[in-house]
Every structure is written in C-alpha cells, then in structure tokens.
Amino acid sequence: MEMPHPAVAEEKGAHDESPPPRYTMRTLIMTILASMGGLIFGFDVGQISGFLAMNNFRQRFGEYDAITGLYYFSNVRAGLIVGLLAIGNLFGALIAAPIANRFGRRRSISAWCIVSVAGVVIQISSNDEWYQIVVGRFIGGLGIGALSILVPLYVSESAPTHFRGTAVSFFQLLITLGILVANIINFGTECIQSSASWRITMGISFLWPLILGIGMIFLSESPKYMFRQNRKAEAREVMCKYLGVSQNHSTVAKESREMEQKLNEEEAGGDRPWYEIFTGPRMAYRTLLGIALMSFQQLTGANFFFYYGTVIFGATGMDNPFVIQIILGTVNVVCTLPGLWMIEKFGRRPCLILGAAWMCMCFLVFASVGHFALDQQDPERSPKAGAAMIVFACLFIAAFASTWGPMVWGVTADLYPARYRAVCMSLAIASNWSWVFMIAFFTPFITSAIDYRYGYLFAACCAAAAVTVYFFVIEPKGRTMEEVDNMYVARVKPWQSSCWTAPVTDDAGRAGSGTTANNSVAVSDDRAAAEEVETPEPEENTMTAAGNGEEEWESQAQYV
C-alpha cells in the first residue's frame, strides 16, 4: 500500500476535516436575493402574454379592422412588441461581460437594475404609440439580458461546491415565479376597461429591480472574482461565511489552493487575446457546447406557451385563456422545486437527457392532436382535443421546469475556466436571447402557415438536445469548477464522467494513486503558453509541466 506524501499528511492533520453544512442562512439569502434577476425576466414574460389579449392594450397599440370593427395585432407588430425585449437581452448579455470583469459582479448587477427600471418608465408612460412600447422593451431588455449572465455568474462563483447546482437553479425558479405572479395579476386586471388593466401589472414590475439593485449593495463580492483581483484574504473570509466553517477548514484550503493554481497558470501565460475562447485548450469545444445548450433551452419550445399561451388556448375554445395561463404557471413553479433537489441527487446529465425525451413526446402528441383532431374553425366542436392539448402542455411544462429550465444555467456556468467564464457565458446566453427573439417574432407567421404542426419542429429539437447532452456534456455534480475545467482539458468521455476519478497529487505536483473524485491535478489551463515557459530541469517530469500534462493526466485517470 502506497503511503501518502508527508506534506499531504501534515496538511490534512492541520485542517478541520468535518463536513460543512448543506447550506447556511447567509448562502440562502444570497441565492434568493441575487436570483431576483430571474423574477424580473419571468414577470415580463408573463405580463406581455396577457397584455396582447387585453382590450385596452389592443385599442391603444393595435391596428383597427374596418370590416370587423375590432382592434387586433398584426403578426409584425405582435412580433416586434414581444420580440424586441429579446434583442435588448442579446445586446445586454454581450455588453455585460467586460463591464463585470472591470467593475465586479456585485456593482454591475446593481447598475443594470437601473437600466431595467428605465425601460419600464418608457413603457408605462406610453399612451398610444406602439413604437414607444417597443423602445421601452428594448431598453429594459438590455438590463434583463445583462442580469441573465451576471446573476448565474455571481451565484456560481459564490455558492459552495455542494450547493452550487441548486443555487444557480434558483434563478430559473424565480423566473417561473415571476411568470406566475404576472399571470395572476393579469387575471385580476384584464376585466378593467381602462389603461389600468395593463398599467397596474407594469407598475408592479418596478419593484423587482429595486429590491435586487438595493439588496446587492449589502452582499459580498464573488470570492472567485476577489481572488483574481488579489484580494485573497477577503475571498477566503467570504468563502468561510458561505460554507459556514472556519478559515482552518480543509474545504477552504482545498478550494483556495485550486484557485491559486489556476491563477498562477493564467499569469504565467500573460495577457491573451479574446479569440482564445476558441483557440485555448478545449475552448472551441466548450464555447460551442455552451452556445448549443443555451440555444436548446429555447428550442425546446417552452416560450411558445409562455409568450403566446393566452392566444393559443383561446384558439382551442377555452372560455378564459387567462385561467389556463395560471394553471401552466403554477405547474411551472411547482415542478421547478423538485428540480432543485434532483440536480444534486441524480446529477445534470440523466435529468437533462430524460427531460428532453419527455418533452419530445409531449410535443409530438400536442402537435398531432392540434393538427388532426382539433376543429380549428370551431374549437368548441372538439372539446376533448382541446382538453388533451392542455394536459400535454402541462406535462411538457412539468418536464421543462424540473430539468431544462433550471439545470442548463448551472451546466453552462460550469463549462469554462475562470479566465474565459464571463465572455463565454455572454456568448452562450446571447445565443439564448437570439432564439427568444426569433421564436417570439416568427411564431405568429409560422402558426398561421402550418398551425400546430409547429410542435414537430420543437419535438425534433428536444431529441437533438438529448443526443447533445449524452455525447458532449461532462457531469459536474459534486466537483469544483476547477475540477470540471481539468476534466474537459483531459478529454474525459462525457458518458463516463460521473464515475471518473482524478489521480491524487501532493504539494510538489507528484501524482499518486487516485481514489477520490475530489482531488484536483495540475493540468495547465494554458497549454501553449506553458510550453513557452522555461521549466527548471528538476521539475520537467512533474504534472505541472504543461508539455505532456494532458497525456499524463489521461494515463493516470481511473474509471470506477
């Protein structure tokens, strides 16, 4: 039996080895408060779906049909009102990364909340100019788009490893809660015949960015960001508070050591150009994978129901489609809760694969019933078909809310090393917002042309999403972000990643016999740069020499 290296044994004896608590009150408050950024977005999604069906909103911002004497929204106008928010989201997500790297995550979140409030002011002050609504939604979208990257980024860098997946998934829980709250308020105001029918809901949306913007002032900066700014003592102090342990705890020492190692590797490589998000070690793979995952989150078709649900279920003959929206919103919130437990219990990969398969089945049934069984000229003549469509819409929402809704945010945040994380997340989330816009804008045109057969397209995308996760996504459950980075660099096979273990290394960088998945190894984050760094002769065969690091890593990796 191989004896542990003396340095390792001494270090283990010097630290508190007791398991940290599952979560602390400080961690829970940080998670819920920061995730208010999700509630801002969800509330907007829920309110605009109801606005399109309100009489006063149509009269003010719609078009008049002289034949019927009614006001309506053309496909173009409805698409622009709904979709311009997503264009703002797209630009906000792209702009947010460099600002957050320069000024920090916490202050950036507060600043973007001000932008979100400005967008609401422009919208609520509009009387009958539909383009003012569009401009206001675009500006508000800048703030929401920036928050969609900064909140998961901040939470993933702050939460303890064993709670990180659940903490990031809270962002999606607050999105679903925002949708439901907006649906309920719309249900209560839609009978009002004045502008109060939509202005009440819109006015309440002031509240959420105010809570988030002011609340962030009282939270600490992300520990990983502080560490990279050479505020290492502060970073360790914040880590201890969120972990609920003393500074002498082994978890603090381990994570500090890993962050120090990564930072040293980056500093050895010097400043690098932005395009290394494609040319860095395994970075093209991860950058494109993040874009694909965030795209699939929209291509599952969830926003088909959330943006146009009131219109869709009105066409199935339902007396009050606002009630159906509340039902869908309730299913969305309730089913997100078990997702917060499943992500750490079963891991990301199995949940995402099974969830995508479930959603594919639901859309196949929904589209088939809608096209072949529903009487689209007179839906009241086919009530059973309409009821079946609502049931499978609810089953779809249940699958999305417990898997692809919350989990993709966490998986994407885990993909990248610290050097590239903010920029890569910007690209990934920008791709998400681009699909939000395209689905919001083109859905009225597509459903007019092919009716509910549109669902077959979403079913195919769900199947493709399941295949992508199986073949390309490494399981990050229970691992630090630095360990996940090492696994991608080492080309660990995704379908074997959940049982993969790393070789144990001592402080000198020598590899022993690996038996635990929580021991990290010094695989260089910057291979090309490390090859150019002159290594002293005695160290040329250690694991920190980047020339053969990846090959040595792979040769010593073990699969249980």
C-alpha positions, 0 to 999 in steps of 0.5 A: 500500500502506497503511503501518502506524501508527508506534506499531504499528511501534515496538511490534512492533520492541520485542517478541520476535516468535518463536513460543512453544512448543506447550506447556511442562512447567509448562502440562502439569502444570497441565492434568493436575493441575487436570483431576483434577476430571474423574477424580473425576466419571468414577470415580463414574460408573463405580463406581455402574454396577457397584455396582447389579449387585453382590450385596452392594450389592443385599442391603444397599440393595435391596428383597427379592422374596418370590416370587423370593427375590432382592434387586433395585432398584426403578426409584425407588430405582435412580433416586434412588441414581444420580440424586441425585449429579446434583442435588448437581452442579446445586446445586454448579455454581450455588453455585460461581460467586460463591464463585470470583469472591470467593475465586479459582479456585485456593482454591475448587477446593481447598475443594470437594475437601473437600466431595467427600471428605465425601460419600464418608465418608457413603457408605462408612460406610453399612451398610444404609440406602439413604437414607444412600447417597443423602445421601452422593451428594448431598453429594459431588455438590455438590463434583463439580458445583462442580469441573465449572465451576471446573476448565474455568474455571481451565484456560481462563483459564490455558492459552495461546491455542494450547493452550487447546482441548486443555487444557480437553479434558483434563478430559473425558479424565480423566473417561473415565479415571476411568470406566475405572479404576472399571470395572476395579476393579469387575471385580476386586471384584464376585466378593467376597461381602462389603461389600468388593466395593463398599467397596474401589472407594469407598475408592479414590475418596478419593484423587482429591480429595486429590491435586487439593485438595493439588496446587492449593495449589502452582499459580498463580492464573488470570492472567485472574482476577489481572488483574481483581483488579489484580494485573497484574504477577503475571498477566503473570509467570504468563502468561510461565511458561505460554507459556514466553517472556519478559515482552518477548514480543509474545504477552504484550503482545498478550494483556495489552493485550486484557485491559486493554481489556476491563477498562477497558470493564467499569469504565467501565460500573460495577457491573451487575446479574446479569440482564445475562447476558441483557440485555448485548450478545449475552448472551441469545444466548450464555447460551442457546447455552451452556445448549443445548450443555451440555444436548446433551452429555447428550442425546446419550445417552452416560450411558445406557451409562455409568450403566446399561451393566452392566444393559443388556448383561446384558439382551442375554445377555452372560455378564459385563456387567462385561467389556463395561463395560471394553471401552466404557471403554477405547474411551472413553479411547482415542478421547478422545486423538485428540480432543485433537489434532483440536480444534486441527487441524480446529477445534470446529465440523466435529468437533462437527457430524460427531460428532453425525451419527455418533452419530445413526446409531449410535443409530438402528441400536442402537435398531432392532436392540434393538427388532426383532431382539433376543429380549428374553425370551431374549437368548441366542436372538439372539446376533448382535443382541446382538453388533451392539448392542455394536459400535454402542455402541462406535462411538457411544462412539468418536464421543462421546469424540473430539468431544462429550465433550471439545470442548463444555467448551472451546466453552462456556468460550469463549462469554462475556466475562470479566465474565459467564464464571463465572455463565454457565458455572454456568448452562450446566453446571447445565443439564448436571447437570439432564439427568444427573439426569433421564436417570439417574432416568427411564431405568429407567421409560422402558426398561421402557415402550418398551425400546430404542426409547429410542435414537430419542429420543437419535438425534433429539437428536444431529441437533438438536445438529448443526443447533445447532452449524452455525447458532449456534456461532462457531469459536474455534480459534486466537483469544483469548477476547477475540477470540471475545467481539468476534466474537459482539458483531459478529454474525459468521455462525457458518458463516463464522467460521473464515475471518473476519478482524478489521480491524487497529487501532493504539494510538489505536483507528484501524482499518486494513486487516485481514489477520490473524485475530489482531488484536483491535478495540475493540468495547465489551463494554458497549454501553449503558453506553458510550453513557452515557459522555461521549466527548471530541469528538476521539475520537467517530469512533474504534472505541472509541466504543461508539455505532456500534462494532458497525456499524463493526466489521461494515463493516470485517470481511473474509471470506477 
